[in-house]
Amino acid sequence: MAVEVKELLEAGVHFGHLTRKWDPNMAPYVYMERNGIHIINLYKTAAKIEEAGEALSKIAASGRKILFVATKKQAKDIVAEKAADINMPYITERWPGGMLTNFITIRKAVKKMATIDRMKKDGTFNSLSKKERLQVDRQRAKLEKNLGSISDMTRLPAALFVVDIKREHIAIAEAQKLNIPIFAMVDTNSDPRQVDYVIPANDDASKSIDKVLSHVTAAIAGGLAERKAEKDAPKAEKDAPKAKKTAKKEVVKDEEE
């Protein structure tokens, strides 16, 4: 799906930060200055969305996970909804320190949730005292809030998609340490050199975030559909001789009758 500059303009993707707050490394993506605000070059944004979409589609087609990170108020609900639609993990609450660099510990915490769920199923939970049950419930709720959205992520993600790299600097630093590719919406107040796939865009307005994420998740959904089609193809090929054999038997049977 081609990215139209007009739709980006209508969503306010072009509004950058105040000129005094800018990062000079964003100069290649700035179109002009208007009323003390930098205006982002949307032709470059459209091209970068398509470039990022292509790369993300390939990752999704390979069966690997893309972790979405956005803890700011304007982005968290949008990211949670869009990532859940394509069955990708996301962090929209506080970034758990060591989420990537100490992934084994994070996995232990996720497994703790599964253990509590098993206790509730097998009746062990009911044998606890009222106080203990309350403590376990609180622990489960806290784990669900912070890590529930990554419970299916059994290994490190193949890529990160970040909204606002200044705010999510810890996530960026961890991904860099592990050489995990970073895709991000980068506003004029941030350093694009920290990111592998830069999407120059307004990362403060919900309409802008929604528009960019719609294109990105559509590209990922395309990659997932491609993977499903490839998986189904060998199955169809396998079933074809059987169907042919059955049809032949039926023809012979009809002729005999």
Secondary structure, DSSP 8 states (H G I E B T S, - for coil): ----HHHHHHTTTTEEEEGGG--GGGGGGEEEEETTEEEE-HHHHHHHHHHHHHHHHHHHHTT--EEEE--SHHHHHHHHHHHHHTT--EE-S---TTTTTTHHHHHHHHHHHHHHHHHHHHTTGGGS-HHHHHHHHHHHHHHHHHHGGGTT--S--SEEEEE-TTTTHHHHHHHHHTT--EEEEE-TTS-GGG-SEEEE--SS-HHHHHHHHHHHHHHHHHHHHHHHHHHHHHHHHHHHHHHHHHHHHHHHHHHH-
